[in-house]
Amino acid sequence: MELGTLGAALGAGIAVIGAALGIGKIGSAAMEAIGRQPDAAGKVRTSMIIVAALIEGVALFAVAVCFMAL
């Protein structure tokens, strides 16, 4: 029982850290792309928001699965 709780907490933590790293990478790449070509800022920003939302959805799903494993 204790190892299951530890595993669920560890899994949730890894999912959240992975999502944070992914969103950080997306933000960095988007800012670099906007800096290189300011005319495309709208398209880059829209794509960045869509991908960030998808990553957050996957992370939320992973955390929910970890909590259901308890």
Residue pairs with C-beta under 8 A, 6 or more apart in sequence:
4 69
4 70
5 70
7 69
8 66
8 67
8 69
8 70
9 66
11 62
11 65
11 66
11 69
12 62
12 63
12 66
12 67
15 59
15 62
15 63
15 66
16 59
16 63
18 59
19 55
19 56
19 58
19 59
22 55
23 52
23 55
23 56
26 48
26 51
26 52
26 55
27 48
27 52
30 44
30 45
30 47
30 48
33 40
33 44
34 40
34 41
34 44
34 45
